[in-house]
Amino acid sequence: MSVVLGYDESPGSARALRVAIDVAAAFGEPLVLVFGAAAPGGTGEEYRTHLEAIRQAGRIGLDHAVMSADAAGVSTTVEVIDQKPAQALMDAAVHHSARVIVVGTWGESPIRGALLGSTPHKLLHLSRVPVLCVPGDD
């Protein structure tokens, strides 16, 4: 089993990282750090350039998260997945037999999340793996 974390270096995901490290350490399980790298649009050179820039930004952020997990003695796996974040997290959770998916929130209202399709909102309604939503720091 594992703990899957959606991480993008936002303030909400930074706090979720701390919680995910605690959960992974408590259960003695690896932490799977996931970045959903789907670029807007669909084809062409602009799309490929945009996608590679998003992947690179994700890798840099995930490297920072790996350092935090390493400092806590938690083993990690890194996944940069070319899908939208919610789908990337659900797929990683299945692939890694996740105990839980951990995501940060940033204080949006439930209605805004429902209308705009926030990642936590999608996960709460679509995931077959339990989801832990961590509120951002005040």
Rosetta constraint file for C-alpha pairs under 8 A:
AtomPair CA 1 CA 29 HARMONIC 6.54 0.50
AtomPair CA 1 CA 30 HARMONIC 7.74 0.50
AtomPair CA 1 CA 96 HARMONIC 6.65 0.50
AtomPair CA 1 CA 97 HARMONIC 4.98 0.50
AtomPair CA 1 CA 98 HARMONIC 5.24 0.50
AtomPair CA 1 CA 99 HARMONIC 5.90 0.50
AtomPair CA 2 CA 24 HARMONIC 7.24 0.50
AtomPair CA 2 CA 29 HARMONIC 5.20 0.50
AtomPair CA 2 CA 30 HARMONIC 5.17 0.50
AtomPair CA 2 CA 31 HARMONIC 5.97 0.50
AtomPair CA 2 CA 32 HARMONIC 6.88 0.50
AtomPair CA 2 CA 96 HARMONIC 6.30 0.50
AtomPair CA 2 CA 97 HARMONIC 6.25 0.50
AtomPair CA 2 CA 98 HARMONIC 4.51 0.50
AtomPair CA 2 CA 99 HARMONIC 5.69 0.50
AtomPair CA 2 CA 100 HARMONIC 7.50 0.50
AtomPair CA 3 CA 20 HARMONIC 6.95 0.50
AtomPair CA 3 CA 23 HARMONIC 7.48 0.50
AtomPair CA 3 CA 24 HARMONIC 5.91 0.50
AtomPair CA 3 CA 29 HARMONIC 6.81 0.50
AtomPair CA 3 CA 30 HARMONIC 6.39 0.50
AtomPair CA 3 CA 31 HARMONIC 4.92 0.50
AtomPair CA 3 CA 32 HARMONIC 6.03 0.50
AtomPair CA 3 CA 93 HARMONIC 7.97 0.50
AtomPair CA 3 CA 98 HARMONIC 5.36 0.50
AtomPair CA 3 CA 99 HARMONIC 5.77 0.50
AtomPair CA 3 CA 100 HARMONIC 5.42 0.50
AtomPair CA 3 CA 101 HARMONIC 6.22 0.50
AtomPair CA 3 CA 102 HARMONIC 7.41 0.50
AtomPair CA 4 CA 20 HARMONIC 7.86 0.50
AtomPair CA 4 CA 31 HARMONIC 5.92 0.50
AtomPair CA 4 CA 32 HARMONIC 4.63 0.50
AtomPair CA 4 CA 33 HARMONIC 6.10 0.50
AtomPair CA 4 CA 34 HARMONIC 7.05 0.50
AtomPair CA 4 CA 89 HARMONIC 7.22 0.50
AtomPair CA 4 CA 92 HARMONIC 7.23 0.50
AtomPair CA 4 CA 93 HARMONIC 6.12 0.50
AtomPair CA 4 CA 98 HARMONIC 6.19 0.50
AtomPair CA 4 CA 99 HARMONIC 7.96 0.50
AtomPair CA 4 CA 100 HARMONIC 6.34 0.50
AtomPair CA 4 CA 101 HARMONIC 4.74 0.50
AtomPair CA 4 CA 102 HARMONIC 6.11 0.50
AtomPair CA 5 CA 16 HARMONIC 7.60 0.50
AtomPair CA 5 CA 17 HARMONIC 7.07 0.50
AtomPair CA 5 CA 20 HARMONIC 6.64 0.50
AtomPair CA 5 CA 31 HARMONIC 7.17 0.50
AtomPair CA 5 CA 32 HARMONIC 6.10 0.50
AtomPair CA 5 CA 33 HARMONIC 5.07 0.50
AtomPair CA 5 CA 34 HARMONIC 5.93 0.50
AtomPair CA 5 CA 89 HARMONIC 7.61 0.50
AtomPair CA 5 CA 101 HARMONIC 5.77 0.50
AtomPair CA 5 CA 102 HARMONIC 4.74 0.50
AtomPair CA 5 CA 103 HARMONIC 6.01 0.50
AtomPair CA 6 CA 13 HARMONIC 7.12 0.50
AtomPair CA 6 CA 33 HARMONIC 6.26 0.50
AtomPair CA 6 CA 34 HARMONIC 4.97 0.50
AtomPair CA 6 CA 35 HARMONIC 6.03 0.50
AtomPair CA 6 CA 36 HARMONIC 7.90 0.50
AtomPair CA 6 CA 85 HARMONIC 7.41 0.50
AtomPair CA 6 CA 89 HARMONIC 6.50 0.50
AtomPair CA 6 CA 101 HARMONIC 7.62 0.50
AtomPair CA 6 CA 102 HARMONIC 6.47 0.50
AtomPair CA 6 CA 103 HARMONIC 5.34 0.50
AtomPair CA 6 CA 104 HARMONIC 7.71 0.50
AtomPair CA 7 CA 13 HARMONIC 5.36 0.50
AtomPair CA 7 CA 14 HARMONIC 7.52 0.50
AtomPair CA 7 CA 17 HARMONIC 7.33 0.50
AtomPair CA 7 CA 33 HARMONIC 6.46 0.50
AtomPair CA 7 CA 34 HARMONIC 6.01 0.50
AtomPair CA 7 CA 35 HARMONIC 5.80 0.50
AtomPair CA 7 CA 61 HARMONIC 7.54 0.50
AtomPair CA 7 CA 62 HARMONIC 6.93 0.50
AtomPair CA 7 CA 65 HARMONIC 7.87 0.50
AtomPair CA 7 CA 103 HARMONIC 7.42 0.50
AtomPair CA 8 CA 13 HARMONIC 6.28 0.50
AtomPair CA 8 CA 35 HARMONIC 6.45 0.50
AtomPair CA 8 CA 58 HARMONIC 6.54 0.50
AtomPair CA 8 CA 61 HARMONIC 6.18 0.50
AtomPair CA 8 CA 62 HARMONIC 7.46 0.50
AtomPair CA 9 CA 13 HARMONIC 5.87 0.50
AtomPair CA 9 CA 14 HARMONIC 5.89 0.50
AtomPair CA 9 CA 61 HARMONIC 5.73 0.50
AtomPair CA 10 CA 14 HARMONIC 6.16 0.50
AtomPair CA 11 CA 15 HARMONIC 6.56 0.50
AtomPair CA 11 CA 106 HARMONIC 7.46 0.50
AtomPair CA 11 CA 136 HARMONIC 6.17 0.50
AtomPair CA 11 CA 137 HARMONIC 7.27 0.50
AtomPair CA 12 CA 16 HARMONIC 6.24 0.50
AtomPair CA 12 CA 103 HARMONIC 7.85 0.50
AtomPair CA 12 CA 104 HARMONIC 4.34 0.50
AtomPair CA 12 CA 105 HARMONIC 5.14 0.50
AtomPair CA 12 CA 106 HARMONIC 5.37 0.50
AtomPair CA 12 CA 134 HARMONIC 7.17 0.50
AtomPair CA 12 CA 135 HARMONIC 6.36 0.50
AtomPair CA 12 CA 136 HARMONIC 4.22 0.50
AtomPair CA 12 CA 137 HARMONIC 7.10 0.50
AtomPair CA 13 CA 17 HARMONIC 5.95 0.50
AtomPair CA 13 CA 103 HARMONIC 6.37 0.50
AtomPair CA 13 CA 104 HARMONIC 4.50 0.50
AtomPair CA 13 CA 105 HARMONIC 7.29 0.50
AtomPair CA 13 CA 136 HARMONIC 7.58 0.50
AtomPair CA 14 CA 18 HARMONIC 6.74 0.50
AtomPair CA 14 CA 104 HARMONIC 7.59 0.50
AtomPair CA 15 CA 19 HARMONIC 6.53 0.50
AtomPair CA 15 CA 104 HARMONIC 6.84 0.50
AtomPair CA 15 CA 134 HARMONIC 7.05 0.50
AtomPair CA 15 CA 135 HARMONIC 7.64 0.50
AtomPair CA 15 CA 136 HARMONIC 6.10 0.50
AtomPair CA 15 CA 137 HARMONIC 6.92 0.50
AtomPair CA 16 CA 20 HARMONIC 5.94 0.50
AtomPair CA 16 CA 102 HARMONIC 6.52 0.50
AtomPair CA 16 CA 103 HARMONIC 5.84 0.50
AtomPair CA 16 CA 104 HARMONIC 4.97 0.50
AtomPair CA 16 CA 133 HARMONIC 7.80 0.50
AtomPair CA 16 CA 134 HARMONIC 5.45 0.50
AtomPair CA 16 CA 135 HARMONIC 7.77 0.50
AtomPair CA 16 CA 136 HARMONIC 7.80 0.50
AtomPair CA 17 CA 21 HARMONIC 6.06 0.50
AtomPair CA 17 CA 65 HARMONIC 7.13 0.50
AtomPair CA 18 CA 22 HARMONIC 6.35 0.50
AtomPair CA 19 CA 23 HARMONIC 6.20 0.50
AtomPair CA 19 CA 134 HARMONIC 7.68 0.50
AtomPair CA 20 CA 24 HARMONIC 5.99 0.50
AtomPair CA 20 CA 31 HARMONIC 7.39 0.50
AtomPair CA 20 CA 102 HARMONIC 6.29 0.50
AtomPair CA 21 CA 25 HARMONIC 5.98 0.50
AtomPair CA 21 CA 31 HARMONIC 7.07 0.50
AtomPair CA 21 CA 69 HARMONIC 6.15 0.50
AtomPair CA 21 CA 72 HARMONIC 7.34 0.50
AtomPair CA 21 CA 74 HARMONIC 6.76 0.50
AtomPair CA 22 CA 26 HARMONIC 6.01 0.50
AtomPair CA 23 CA 27 HARMONIC 6.29 0.50
AtomPair CA 24 CA 28 HARMONIC 5.73 0.50
AtomPair CA 24 CA 29 HARMONIC 4.96 0.50
AtomPair CA 24 CA 30 HARMONIC 6.10 0.50
AtomPair CA 24 CA 31 HARMONIC 6.02 0.50
AtomPair CA 24 CA 74 HARMONIC 6.90 0.50
AtomPair CA 25 CA 29 HARMONIC 6.47 0.50
AtomPair CA 25 CA 72 HARMONIC 7.94 0.50
AtomPair CA 25 CA 73 HARMONIC 7.70 0.50
AtomPair CA 25 CA 74 HARMONIC 6.08 0.50
AtomPair CA 28 CA 74 HARMONIC 7.91 0.50
AtomPair CA 29 CA 74 HARMONIC 7.65 0.50
AtomPair CA 29 CA 75 HARMONIC 7.72 0.50
AtomPair CA 30 CA 74 HARMONIC 6.31 0.50
AtomPair CA 30 CA 75 HARMONIC 4.99 0.50
AtomPair CA 30 CA 76 HARMONIC 5.51 0.50
AtomPair CA 30 CA 77 HARMONIC 7.39 0.50
AtomPair CA 31 CA 69 HARMONIC 7.97 0.50
AtomPair CA 31 CA 74 HARMONIC 6.85 0.50
AtomPair CA 31 CA 75 HARMONIC 6.20 0.50
AtomPair CA 31 CA 76 HARMONIC 4.76 0.50
AtomPair CA 31 CA 77 HARMONIC 6.43 0.50
AtomPair CA 32 CA 76 HARMONIC 5.63 0.50
AtomPair CA 32 CA 77 HARMONIC 4.76 0.50
AtomPair CA 32 CA 78 HARMONIC 5.89 0.50
AtomPair CA 32 CA 79 HARMONIC 7.21 0.50
AtomPair CA 32 CA 92 HARMONIC 7.96 0.50
AtomPair CA 32 CA 96 HARMONIC 7.82 0.50
AtomPair CA 33 CA 62 HARMONIC 6.73 0.50
AtomPair CA 33 CA 65 HARMONIC 7.73 0.50
AtomPair CA 33 CA 66 HARMONIC 7.96 0.50
AtomPair CA 33 CA 76 HARMONIC 7.00 0.50
AtomPair CA 33 CA 77 HARMONIC 6.15 0.50
AtomPair CA 33 CA 78 HARMONIC 4.91 0.50
AtomPair CA 33 CA 79 HARMONIC 6.10 0.50
AtomPair CA 34 CA 62 HARMONIC 7.78 0.50
AtomPair CA 34 CA 78 HARMONIC 6.16 0.50
AtomPair CA 34 CA 79 HARMONIC 4.80 0.50
AtomPair CA 34 CA 80 HARMONIC 5.94 0.50
AtomPair CA 34 CA 81 HARMONIC 7.27 0.50
AtomPair CA 34 CA 88 HARMONIC 7.32 0.50
AtomPair CA 34 CA 89 HARMONIC 6.51 0.50
AtomPair CA 34 CA 92 HARMONIC 7.44 0.50
AtomPair CA 35 CA 58 HARMONIC 5.86 0.50
AtomPair CA 35 CA 59 HARMONIC 7.99 0.50
AtomPair CA 35 CA 62 HARMONIC 7.59 0.50
AtomPair CA 35 CA 79 HARMONIC 6.38 0.50
AtomPair CA 35 CA 80 HARMONIC 4.92 0.50
AtomPair CA 35 CA 81 HARMONIC 6.25 0.50
AtomPair CA 35 CA 85 HARMONIC 6.69 0.50
AtomPair CA 35 CA 88 HARMONIC 7.42 0.50
AtomPair CA 36 CA 80 HARMONIC 6.13 0.50
AtomPair CA 36 CA 81 HARMONIC 5.09 0.50
AtomPair CA 36 CA 82 HARMONIC 6.01 0.50
AtomPair CA 36 CA 83 HARMONIC 5.35 0.50
AtomPair CA 36 CA 84 HARMONIC 5.20 0.50
AtomPair CA 36 CA 85 HARMONIC 4.12 0.50
AtomPair CA 36 CA 86 HARMONIC 7.59 0.50
AtomPair CA 36 CA 87 HARMONIC 7.92 0.50
AtomPair CA 36 CA 88 HARMONIC 5.39 0.50
AtomPair CA 36 CA 89 HARMONIC 7.44 0.50
AtomPair CA 37 CA 51 HARMONIC 6.90 0.50
AtomPair CA 37 CA 54 HARMONIC 5.86 0.50
AtomPair CA 37 CA 55 HARMONIC 5.69 0.50
AtomPair CA 37 CA 58 HARMONIC 7.23 0.50
AtomPair CA 37 CA 80 HARMONIC 6.45 0.50
AtomPair CA 37 CA 81 HARMONIC 5.72 0.50
AtomPair CA 37 CA 82 HARMONIC 4.75 0.50
AtomPair CA 37 CA 83 HARMONIC 5.76 0.50
AtomPair CA 37 CA 84 HARMONIC 6.45 0.50
AtomPair CA 37 CA 85 HARMONIC 7.19 0.50
AtomPair CA 38 CA 51 HARMONIC 6.78 0.50
AtomPair CA 38 CA 54 HARMONIC 7.88 0.50
AtomPair CA 38 CA 81 HARMONIC 7.61 0.50
AtomPair CA 38 CA 82 HARMONIC 4.82 0.50
AtomPair CA 38 CA 83 HARMONIC 4.47 0.50
AtomPair CA 38 CA 84 HARMONIC 5.01 0.50
AtomPair CA 38 CA 85 HARMONIC 7.67 0.50
AtomPair CA 39 CA 47 HARMONIC 6.85 0.50
AtomPair CA 39 CA 50 HARMONIC 6.36 0.50
AtomPair CA 39 CA 51 HARMONIC 5.07 0.50
AtomPair CA 39 CA 54 HARMONIC 7.08 0.50
AtomPair CA 39 CA 82 HARMONIC 7.90 0.50
AtomPair CA 40 CA 47 HARMONIC 7.37 0.50
AtomPair CA 41 CA 47 HARMONIC 6.36 0.50
AtomPair CA 42 CA 47 HARMONIC 6.40 0.50
AtomPair CA 43 CA 47 HARMONIC 5.50 0.50
AtomPair CA 43 CA 48 HARMONIC 7.33 0.50
AtomPair CA 44 CA 48 HARMONIC 6.55 0.50
AtomPair CA 45 CA 49 HARMONIC 6.14 0.50
AtomPair CA 46 CA 50 HARMONIC 6.05 0.50
AtomPair CA 47 CA 51 HARMONIC 5.99 0.50
AtomPair CA 48 CA 52 HARMONIC 6.19 0.50
AtomPair CA 49 CA 53 HARMONIC 6.31 0.50
AtomPair CA 50 CA 54 HARMONIC 6.25 0.50
AtomPair CA 51 CA 55 HARMONIC 6.13 0.50
AtomPair CA 52 CA 56 HARMONIC 6.11 0.50
AtomPair CA 53 CA 57 HARMONIC 6.24 0.50
AtomPair CA 54 CA 58 HARMONIC 6.16 0.50
AtomPair CA 55 CA 59 HARMONIC 6.18 0.50
AtomPair CA 55 CA 80 HARMONIC 6.70 0.50
AtomPair CA 56 CA 60 HARMONIC 6.31 0.50
AtomPair CA 57 CA 61 HARMONIC 6.31 0.50
AtomPair CA 58 CA 62 HARMONIC 6.03 0.50
AtomPair CA 58 CA 80 HARMONIC 6.89 0.50
AtomPair CA 59 CA 63 HARMONIC 6.08 0.50
AtomPair CA 59 CA 80 HARMONIC 7.08 0.50
AtomPair CA 60 CA 64 HARMONIC 6.63 0.50
AtomPair CA 61 CA 65 HARMONIC 6.53 0.50
AtomPair CA 62 CA 66 HARMONIC 6.11 0.50
AtomPair CA 62 CA 78 HARMONIC 7.03 0.50
AtomPair CA 63 CA 67 HARMONIC 6.42 0.50
AtomPair CA 64 CA 68 HARMONIC 6.66 0.50
AtomPair CA 65 CA 69 HARMONIC 6.31 0.50
AtomPair CA 66 CA 70 HARMONIC 5.95 0.50
AtomPair CA 66 CA 76 HARMONIC 6.57 0.50
AtomPair CA 67 CA 71 HARMONIC 6.17 0.50
AtomPair CA 68 CA 72 HARMONIC 6.55 0.50
AtomPair CA 69 CA 73 HARMONIC 6.29 0.50
AtomPair CA 69 CA 74 HARMONIC 5.12 0.50
AtomPair CA 69 CA 75 HARMONIC 6.88 0.50
AtomPair CA 69 CA 76 HARMONIC 7.11 0.50
AtomPair CA 70 CA 74 HARMONIC 5.57 0.50
AtomPair CA 70 CA 75 HARMONIC 6.53 0.50
AtomPair CA 70 CA 76 HARMONIC 7.77 0.50
AtomPair CA 79 CA 92 HARMONIC 7.80 0.50
AtomPair CA 81 CA 88 HARMONIC 5.89 0.50
AtomPair CA 82 CA 88 HARMONIC 7.47 0.50
AtomPair CA 83 CA 87 HARMONIC 6.31 0.50
AtomPair CA 83 CA 88 HARMONIC 5.38 0.50
AtomPair CA 84 CA 88 HARMONIC 6.01 0.50
AtomPair CA 85 CA 89 HARMONIC 6.08 0.50
AtomPair CA 85 CA 119 HARMONIC 6.45 0.50
AtomPair CA 86 CA 90 HARMONIC 6.27 0.50
AtomPair CA 86 CA 119 HARMONIC 5.20 0.50
AtomPair CA 86 CA 120 HARMONIC 7.56 0.50
AtomPair CA 86 CA 122 HARMONIC 6.41 0.50
AtomPair CA 86 CA 123 HARMONIC 5.98 0.50
AtomPair CA 87 CA 91 HARMONIC 6.06 0.50
AtomPair CA 88 CA 92 HARMONIC 6.09 0.50
AtomPair CA 89 CA 93 HARMONIC 6.00 0.50
AtomPair CA 89 CA 101 HARMONIC 7.28 0.50
AtomPair CA 90 CA 94 HARMONIC 6.39 0.50
AtomPair CA 90 CA 101 HARMONIC 7.99 0.50
AtomPair CA 90 CA 123 HARMONIC 7.62 0.50
AtomPair CA 90 CA 127 HARMONIC 6.17 0.50
AtomPair CA 90 CA 129 HARMONIC 7.68 0.50
AtomPair CA 91 CA 95 HARMONIC 6.13 0.50
AtomPair CA 92 CA 96 HARMONIC 5.92 0.50
AtomPair CA 92 CA 98 HARMONIC 7.94 0.50
AtomPair CA 93 CA 97 HARMONIC 5.72 0.50
AtomPair CA 93 CA 98 HARMONIC 4.70 0.50
AtomPair CA 93 CA 99 HARMONIC 7.97 0.50
AtomPair CA 93 CA 100 HARMONIC 7.64 0.50
AtomPair CA 93 CA 101 HARMONIC 6.86 0.50
AtomPair CA 93 CA 129 HARMONIC 7.12 0.50
AtomPair CA 94 CA 98 HARMONIC 6.46 0.50
AtomPair CA 98 CA 129 HARMONIC 7.10 0.50
AtomPair CA 99 CA 129 HARMONIC 6.95 0.50
AtomPair CA 99 CA 130 HARMONIC 7.17 0.50
AtomPair CA 100 CA 129 HARMONIC 5.95 0.50
AtomPair CA 100 CA 130 HARMONIC 5.00 0.50
AtomPair CA 100 CA 131 HARMONIC 5.68 0.50
AtomPair CA 100 CA 132 HARMONIC 6.89 0.50
AtomPair CA 101 CA 129 HARMONIC 6.83 0.50
AtomPair CA 101 CA 130 HARMONIC 6.31 0.50
AtomPair CA 101 CA 131 HARMONIC 4.78 0.50
AtomPair CA 101 CA 132 HARMONIC 6.09 0.50
AtomPair CA 102 CA 131 HARMONIC 5.92 0.50
AtomPair CA 102 CA 132 HARMONIC 4.76 0.50
AtomPair CA 102 CA 133 HARMONIC 6.06 0.50
AtomPair CA 102 CA 134 HARMONIC 7.28 0.50
AtomPair CA 103 CA 120 HARMONIC 6.51 0.50
AtomPair CA 103 CA 131 HARMONIC 7.58 0.50
AtomPair CA 103 CA 132 HARMONIC 6.38 0.50
AtomPair CA 103 CA 133 HARMONIC 5.14 0.50
AtomPair CA 103 CA 134 HARMONIC 6.11 0.50
AtomPair CA 104 CA 120 HARMONIC 7.55 0.50
AtomPair CA 104 CA 133 HARMONIC 5.64 0.50
AtomPair CA 104 CA 134 HARMONIC 4.64 0.50
AtomPair CA 104 CA 135 HARMONIC 5.86 0.50
AtomPair CA 104 CA 136 HARMONIC 6.47 0.50
AtomPair CA 105 CA 120 HARMONIC 6.93 0.50
AtomPair CA 105 CA 133 HARMONIC 6.43 0.50
AtomPair CA 105 CA 134 HARMONIC 5.89 0.50
AtomPair CA 105 CA 135 HARMONIC 4.91 0.50
AtomPair CA 105 CA 136 HARMONIC 5.81 0.50
AtomPair CA 106 CA 135 HARMONIC 6.27 0.50
AtomPair CA 106 CA 136 HARMONIC 5.32 0.50
AtomPair CA 107 CA 135 HARMONIC 6.87 0.50
AtomPair CA 107 CA 136 HARMONIC 7.06 0.50
AtomPair CA 108 CA 112 HARMONIC 6.32 0.50
AtomPair CA 108 CA 113 HARMONIC 6.47 0.50
AtomPair CA 109 CA 113 HARMONIC 6.23 0.50
AtomPair CA 110 CA 114 HARMONIC 6.09 0.50
AtomPair CA 110 CA 121 HARMONIC 7.80 0.50
AtomPair CA 111 CA 115 HARMONIC 6.11 0.50
AtomPair CA 112 CA 116 HARMONIC 5.87 0.50
AtomPair CA 112 CA 117 HARMONIC 7.85 0.50
AtomPair CA 113 CA 117 HARMONIC 5.25 0.50
AtomPair CA 113 CA 118 HARMONIC 4.80 0.50
AtomPair CA 113 CA 121 HARMONIC 6.02 0.50
AtomPair CA 114 CA 118 HARMONIC 6.91 0.50
AtomPair CA 114 CA 121 HARMONIC 6.54 0.50
AtomPair CA 117 CA 121 HARMONIC 6.57 0.50
AtomPair CA 117 CA 122 HARMONIC 6.38 0.50
AtomPair CA 118 CA 122 HARMONIC 6.23 0.50
AtomPair CA 119 CA 123 HARMONIC 6.12 0.50
AtomPair CA 120 CA 124 HARMONIC 6.11 0.50
AtomPair CA 120 CA 133 HARMONIC 6.67 0.50
AtomPair CA 121 CA 125 HARMONIC 6.50 0.50
AtomPair CA 122 CA 126 HARMONIC 5.90 0.50
AtomPair CA 122 CA 127 HARMONIC 7.83 0.50
AtomPair CA 123 CA 127 HARMONIC 5.04 0.50
AtomPair CA 123 CA 131 HARMONIC 6.89 0.50
AtomPair CA 124 CA 131 HARMONIC 6.35 0.50
AtomPair CA 127 CA 131 HARMONIC 7.49 0.50
